[in-house]
Amino acid sequence: MSLKTLRNIAIIALIALLVTVAPGGGNLARGVLAAISMAFLFAIGSFGWRLYKENQLTLWSMTNRHRAALYGSFAVCFMALVATARLWNSGVGILIWFGLVIGSAFTAYTVIKESRRYAI
């Protein structure tokens, strides 16, 4: 390993030691994790908003049924992600979670594929 890699590993180990040993370090770690999670959710929301604004013509050219299915699939996926902690507490919950996420992804894919098909 190079000296740079060893230095980086030592820095990470030192930060982990400070979080573990320092009083209130666990609270600090939870706060940093919450801030990172909020930044990630903001990035996902910004990306979704940009996709919506760039594809408004495509969305409004869909039939009402397709648009409702697409928005419904996004809502189901969002609710499954929100309920991840509760659903992953049991084996059946994990299966339900995967079913919801895969089903909503399949619905969104089908709607997009159907909306691009030319049919009279």
PyMOL commands that place a pseudoatom at each C-alpha (Angstrom):
pseudoatom trace, name=CA, resn=MET, resi=1, chain=A, elem=C, hetatm=0, pos=[0.000, 0.000, 0.000]
pseudoatom trace, name=CA, resn=SER, resi=2, chain=A, elem=C, hetatm=0, pos=[1.086, 3.516, -0.643]
pseudoatom trace, name=CA, resn=LEU, resi=3, chain=A, elem=C, hetatm=0, pos=[1.792, 6.058, 2.062]
pseudoatom trace, name=CA, resn=LYS, resi=4, chain=A, elem=C, hetatm=0, pos=[-1.245, 8.082, 0.961]
pseudoatom trace, name=CA, resn=THR, resi=5, chain=A, elem=C, hetatm=0, pos=[-3.572, 5.100, 1.457]
pseudoatom trace, name=CA, resn=LEU, resi=6, chain=A, elem=C, hetatm=0, pos=[-2.151, 4.368, 4.908]
pseudoatom trace, name=CA, resn=ARG, resi=7, chain=A, elem=C, hetatm=0, pos=[-2.560, 8.019, 5.861]
pseudoatom trace, name=CA, resn=ASN, resi=8, chain=A, elem=C, hetatm=0, pos=[-6.208, 7.993, 4.777]
pseudoatom trace, name=CA, resn=ILE, resi=9, chain=A, elem=C, hetatm=0, pos=[-6.887, 4.795, 6.725]
pseudoatom trace, name=CA, resn=ALA, resi=10, chain=A, elem=C, hetatm=0, pos=[-5.234, 6.334, 9.803]
pseudoatom trace, name=CA, resn=ILE, resi=11, chain=A, elem=C, hetatm=0, pos=[-7.408, 9.468, 9.489]
pseudoatom trace, name=CA, resn=ILE, resi=12, chain=A, elem=C, hetatm=0, pos=[-10.597, 7.392, 9.289]
pseudoatom trace, name=CA, resn=ALA, resi=13, chain=A, elem=C, hetatm=0, pos=[-9.483, 5.259, 12.244]
pseudoatom trace, name=CA, resn=LEU, resi=14, chain=A, elem=C, hetatm=0, pos=[-8.733, 8.402, 14.290]
pseudoatom trace, name=CA, resn=ILE, resi=15, chain=A, elem=C, hetatm=0, pos=[-12.153, 9.875, 13.523]
pseudoatom trace, name=CA, resn=ALA, resi=16, chain=A, elem=C, hetatm=0, pos=[-13.817, 6.562, 14.472]
pseudoatom trace, name=CA, resn=LEU, resi=17, chain=A, elem=C, hetatm=0, pos=[-11.842, 6.517, 17.737]
pseudoatom trace, name=CA, resn=LEU, resi=18, chain=A, elem=C, hetatm=0, pos=[-12.900, 10.090, 18.549]
pseudoatom trace, name=CA, resn=VAL, resi=19, chain=A, elem=C, hetatm=0, pos=[-16.562, 9.276, 17.885]
pseudoatom trace, name=CA, resn=THR, resi=20, chain=A, elem=C, hetatm=0, pos=[-16.341, 6.161, 20.056]
pseudoatom trace, name=CA, resn=VAL, resi=21, chain=A, elem=C, hetatm=0, pos=[-14.374, 7.625, 22.978]
pseudoatom trace, name=CA, resn=ALA, resi=22, chain=A, elem=C, hetatm=0, pos=[-15.532, 11.249, 23.118]
pseudoatom trace, name=CA, resn=PRO, resi=23, chain=A, elem=C, hetatm=0, pos=[-18.487, 12.013, 25.396]
pseudoatom trace, name=CA, resn=GLY, resi=24, chain=A, elem=C, hetatm=0, pos=[-21.558, 12.584, 23.267]
pseudoatom trace, name=CA, resn=GLY, resi=25, chain=A, elem=C, hetatm=0, pos=[-19.774, 11.149, 20.229]
pseudoatom trace, name=CA, resn=GLY, resi=26, chain=A, elem=C, hetatm=0, pos=[-22.691, 8.843, 19.465]
pseudoatom trace, name=CA, resn=ASN, resi=27, chain=A, elem=C, hetatm=0, pos=[-25.046, 11.815, 19.364]
pseudoatom trace, name=CA, resn=LEU, resi=28, chain=A, elem=C, hetatm=0, pos=[-22.660, 13.631, 17.042]
pseudoatom trace, name=CA, resn=ALA, resi=29, chain=A, elem=C, hetatm=0, pos=[-22.474, 10.603, 14.760]
pseudoatom trace, name=CA, resn=ARG, resi=30, chain=A, elem=C, hetatm=0, pos=[-26.282, 10.356, 14.649]
pseudoatom trace, name=CA, resn=GLY, resi=31, chain=A, elem=C, hetatm=0, pos=[-26.495, 14.068, 13.862]
pseudoatom trace, name=CA, resn=VAL, resi=32, chain=A, elem=C, hetatm=0, pos=[-23.976, 13.793, 11.033]
pseudoatom trace, name=CA, resn=LEU, resi=33, chain=A, elem=C, hetatm=0, pos=[-25.801, 10.747, 9.667]
pseudoatom trace, name=CA, resn=ALA, resi=34, chain=A, elem=C, hetatm=0, pos=[-29.109, 12.624, 9.813]
pseudoatom trace, name=CA, resn=ALA, resi=35, chain=A, elem=C, hetatm=0, pos=[-27.575, 15.584, 7.964]
pseudoatom trace, name=CA, resn=ILE, resi=36, chain=A, elem=C, hetatm=0, pos=[-26.164, 13.297, 5.271]
pseudoatom trace, name=CA, resn=SER, resi=37, chain=A, elem=C, hetatm=0, pos=[-29.533, 11.549, 4.946]
pseudoatom trace, name=CA, resn=MET, resi=38, chain=A, elem=C, hetatm=0, pos=[-31.348, 14.868, 4.561]
pseudoatom trace, name=CA, resn=ALA, resi=39, chain=A, elem=C, hetatm=0, pos=[-28.859, 16.010, 1.917]
pseudoatom trace, name=CA, resn=PHE, resi=40, chain=A, elem=C, hetatm=0, pos=[-29.382, 12.728, 0.051]
pseudoatom trace, name=CA, resn=LEU, resi=41, chain=A, elem=C, hetatm=0, pos=[-33.177, 13.095, 0.184]
pseudoatom trace, name=CA, resn=PHE, resi=42, chain=A, elem=C, hetatm=0, pos=[-32.888, 16.689, -1.022]
pseudoatom trace, name=CA, resn=ALA, resi=43, chain=A, elem=C, hetatm=0, pos=[-30.721, 15.533, -3.943]
pseudoatom trace, name=CA, resn=ILE, resi=44, chain=A, elem=C, hetatm=0, pos=[-33.274, 12.874, -4.883]
pseudoatom trace, name=CA, resn=GLY, resi=45, chain=A, elem=C, hetatm=0, pos=[-36.096, 15.419, -4.684]
pseudoatom trace, name=CA, resn=SER, resi=46, chain=A, elem=C, hetatm=0, pos=[-34.186, 17.932, -6.790]
pseudoatom trace, name=CA, resn=PHE, resi=47, chain=A, elem=C, hetatm=0, pos=[-33.460, 15.262, -9.383]
pseudoatom trace, name=CA, resn=GLY, resi=48, chain=A, elem=C, hetatm=0, pos=[-37.142, 14.263, -9.470]
pseudoatom trace, name=CA, resn=TRP, resi=49, chain=A, elem=C, hetatm=0, pos=[-38.242, 17.883, -9.854]
pseudoatom trace, name=CA, resn=ARG, resi=50, chain=A, elem=C, hetatm=0, pos=[-35.788, 18.416, -12.690]
pseudoatom trace, name=CA, resn=LEU, resi=51, chain=A, elem=C, hetatm=0, pos=[-36.991, 15.269, -14.457]
pseudoatom trace, name=CA, resn=TYR, resi=52, chain=A, elem=C, hetatm=0, pos=[-40.577, 16.440, -14.063]
pseudoatom trace, name=CA, resn=LYS, resi=53, chain=A, elem=C, hetatm=0, pos=[-39.846, 19.895, -15.478]
pseudoatom trace, name=CA, resn=GLU, resi=54, chain=A, elem=C, hetatm=0, pos=[-37.860, 18.514, -18.417]
pseudoatom trace, name=CA, resn=ASN, resi=55, chain=A, elem=C, hetatm=0, pos=[-40.519, 15.944, -19.349]
pseudoatom trace, name=CA, resn=GLN, resi=56, chain=A, elem=C, hetatm=0, pos=[-43.754, 17.864, -18.829]
pseudoatom trace, name=CA, resn=LEU, resi=57, chain=A, elem=C, hetatm=0, pos=[-44.796, 17.487, -22.460]
pseudoatom trace, name=CA, resn=THR, resi=58, chain=A, elem=C, hetatm=0, pos=[-44.258, 13.733, -22.297]
pseudoatom trace, name=CA, resn=LEU, resi=59, chain=A, elem=C, hetatm=0, pos=[-46.226, 13.465, -19.070]
pseudoatom trace, name=CA, resn=TRP, resi=60, chain=A, elem=C, hetatm=0, pos=[-49.144, 15.531, -20.330]
pseudoatom trace, name=CA, resn=SER, resi=61, chain=A, elem=C, hetatm=0, pos=[-49.256, 13.608, -23.606]
pseudoatom trace, name=CA, resn=MET, resi=62, chain=A, elem=C, hetatm=0, pos=[-49.954, 10.375, -21.682]
pseudoatom trace, name=CA, resn=THR, resi=63, chain=A, elem=C, hetatm=0, pos=[-53.473, 9.170, -21.144]
pseudoatom trace, name=CA, resn=ASN, resi=64, chain=A, elem=C, hetatm=0, pos=[-55.023, 9.819, -17.739]
pseudoatom trace, name=CA, resn=ARG, resi=65, chain=A, elem=C, hetatm=0, pos=[-54.800, 6.106, -16.942]
pseudoatom trace, name=CA, resn=HIS, resi=66, chain=A, elem=C, hetatm=0, pos=[-51.079, 5.951, -17.716]
pseudoatom trace, name=CA, resn=ARG, resi=67, chain=A, elem=C, hetatm=0, pos=[-50.332, 9.135, -15.806]
pseudoatom trace, name=CA, resn=ALA, resi=68, chain=A, elem=C, hetatm=0, pos=[-52.275, 7.890, -12.764]
pseudoatom trace, name=CA, resn=ALA, resi=69, chain=A, elem=C, hetatm=0, pos=[-50.433, 4.553, -12.868]
pseudoatom trace, name=CA, resn=LEU, resi=70, chain=A, elem=C, hetatm=0, pos=[-47.066, 6.318, -13.114]
pseudoatom trace, name=CA, resn=TYR, resi=71, chain=A, elem=C, hetatm=0, pos=[-47.765, 8.693, -10.222]
pseudoatom trace, name=CA, resn=GLY, resi=72, chain=A, elem=C, hetatm=0, pos=[-49.271, 5.833, -8.217]
pseudoatom trace, name=CA, resn=SER, resi=73, chain=A, elem=C, hetatm=0, pos=[-46.149, 3.738, -8.718]
pseudoatom trace, name=CA, resn=PHE, resi=74, chain=A, elem=C, hetatm=0, pos=[-44.003, 6.622, -7.465]
pseudoatom trace, name=CA, resn=ALA, resi=75, chain=A, elem=C, hetatm=0, pos=[-46.258, 7.019, -4.425]
pseudoatom trace, name=CA, resn=VAL, resi=76, chain=A, elem=C, hetatm=0, pos=[-46.134, 3.283, -3.609]
pseudoatom trace, name=CA, resn=CYS, resi=77, chain=A, elem=C, hetatm=0, pos=[-42.338, 3.233, -3.936]
pseudoatom trace, name=CA, resn=PHE, resi=78, chain=A, elem=C, hetatm=0, pos=[-42.037, 6.328, -1.722]
pseudoatom trace, name=CA, resn=MET, resi=79, chain=A, elem=C, hetatm=0, pos=[-44.288, 4.824, 0.949]
pseudoatom trace, name=CA, resn=ALA, resi=80, chain=A, elem=C, hetatm=0, pos=[-42.333, 1.553, 0.850]
pseudoatom trace, name=CA, resn=LEU, resi=81, chain=A, elem=C, hetatm=0, pos=[-39.090, 3.465, 1.347]
pseudoatom trace, name=CA, resn=VAL, resi=82, chain=A, elem=C, hetatm=0, pos=[-40.594, 5.420, 4.228]
pseudoatom trace, name=CA, resn=ALA, resi=83, chain=A, elem=C, hetatm=0, pos=[-41.782, 2.194, 5.881]
pseudoatom trace, name=CA, resn=THR, resi=84, chain=A, elem=C, hetatm=0, pos=[-38.512, 0.318, 5.335]
pseudoatom trace, name=CA, resn=ALA, resi=85, chain=A, elem=C, hetatm=0, pos=[-37.563, 0.187, 9.026]
pseudoatom trace, name=CA, resn=ARG, resi=86, chain=A, elem=C, hetatm=0, pos=[-40.923, -1.286, 10.048]
pseudoatom trace, name=CA, resn=LEU, resi=87, chain=A, elem=C, hetatm=0, pos=[-41.226, -3.700, 7.151]
pseudoatom trace, name=CA, resn=TRP, resi=88, chain=A, elem=C, hetatm=0, pos=[-37.736, -5.101, 7.571]
pseudoatom trace, name=CA, resn=ASN, resi=89, chain=A, elem=C, hetatm=0, pos=[-38.471, -6.215, 11.152]
pseudoatom trace, name=CA, resn=SER, resi=90, chain=A, elem=C, hetatm=0, pos=[-40.057, -9.466, 9.950]
pseudoatom trace, name=CA, resn=GLY, resi=91, chain=A, elem=C, hetatm=0, pos=[-39.561, -11.949, 7.148]
pseudoatom trace, name=CA, resn=VAL, resi=92, chain=A, elem=C, hetatm=0, pos=[-42.987, -11.299, 5.660]
pseudoatom trace, name=CA, resn=GLY, resi=93, chain=A, elem=C, hetatm=0, pos=[-42.351, -7.556, 5.817]
pseudoatom trace, name=CA, resn=ILE, resi=94, chain=A, elem=C, hetatm=0, pos=[-39.188, -7.953, 3.773]
pseudoatom trace, name=CA, resn=LEU, resi=95, chain=A, elem=C, hetatm=0, pos=[-41.123, -9.866, 1.114]
pseudoatom trace, name=CA, resn=ILE, resi=96, chain=A, elem=C, hetatm=0, pos=[-43.844, -7.204, 1.099]
pseudoatom trace, name=CA, resn=TRP, resi=97, chain=A, elem=C, hetatm=0, pos=[-41.235, -4.444, 0.817]
pseudoatom trace, name=CA, resn=PHE, resi=98, chain=A, elem=C, hetatm=0, pos=[-39.519, -6.104, -2.149]
pseudoatom trace, name=CA, resn=GLY, resi=99, chain=A, elem=C, hetatm=0, pos=[-42.903, -6.783, -3.754]
pseudoatom trace, name=CA, resn=LEU, resi=100, chain=A, elem=C, hetatm=0, pos=[-43.920, -3.134, -3.433]
pseudoatom trace, name=CA, resn=VAL, resi=101, chain=A, elem=C, hetatm=0, pos=[-40.640, -1.763, -4.776]
pseudoatom trace, name=CA, resn=ILE, resi=102, chain=A, elem=C, hetatm=0, pos=[-40.378, -4.239, -7.653]
pseudoatom trace, name=CA, resn=GLY, resi=103, chain=A, elem=C, hetatm=0, pos=[-44.074, -3.841, -8.495]
pseudoatom trace, name=CA, resn=SER, resi=104, chain=A, elem=C, hetatm=0, pos=[-43.856, -0.064, -8.587]
pseudoatom trace, name=CA, resn=ALA, resi=105, chain=A, elem=C, hetatm=0, pos=[-40.684, -0.181, -10.716]
pseudoatom trace, name=CA, resn=PHE, resi=106, chain=A, elem=C, hetatm=0, pos=[-42.354, -2.609, -13.133]
pseudoatom trace, name=CA, resn=THR, resi=107, chain=A, elem=C, hetatm=0, pos=[-45.453, -0.406, -13.335]
pseudoatom trace, name=CA, resn=ALA, resi=108, chain=A, elem=C, hetatm=0, pos=[-43.370, 2.705, -14.057]
pseudoatom trace, name=CA, resn=TYR, resi=109, chain=A, elem=C, hetatm=0, pos=[-41.385, 0.825, -16.715]
pseudoatom trace, name=CA, resn=THR, resi=110, chain=A, elem=C, hetatm=0, pos=[-44.555, -0.499, -18.352]
pseudoatom trace, name=CA, resn=VAL, resi=111, chain=A, elem=C, hetatm=0, pos=[-46.208, 2.921, -18.394]
pseudoatom trace, name=CA, resn=ILE, resi=112, chain=A, elem=C, hetatm=0, pos=[-43.150, 4.571, -19.943]
pseudoatom trace, name=CA, resn=LYS, resi=113, chain=A, elem=C, hetatm=0, pos=[-42.825, 1.793, -22.522]
pseudoatom trace, name=CA, resn=GLU, resi=114, chain=A, elem=C, hetatm=0, pos=[-46.526, 2.019, -23.415]
pseudoatom trace, name=CA, resn=SER, resi=115, chain=A, elem=C, hetatm=0, pos=[-46.468, 5.808, -23.634]
pseudoatom trace, name=CA, resn=ARG, resi=116, chain=A, elem=C, hetatm=0, pos=[-43.675, 5.664, -26.222]
pseudoatom trace, name=CA, resn=ARG, resi=117, chain=A, elem=C, hetatm=0, pos=[-45.478, 3.119, -28.384]
pseudoatom trace, name=CA, resn=TYR, resi=118, chain=A, elem=C, hetatm=0, pos=[-47.251, 4.633, -31.330]
pseudoatom trace, name=CA, resn=ALA, resi=119, chain=A, elem=C, hetatm=0, pos=[-50.808, 3.396, -31.517]
pseudoatom trace, name=CA, resn=ILE, resi=120, chain=A, elem=C, hetatm=0, pos=[-53.988, 4.888, -32.876]
for i in range(1, 120): cmd.bond("trace and resi %d" % i, "trace and resi %d" % (i + 1))
show_as sticks, trace
zoom trace
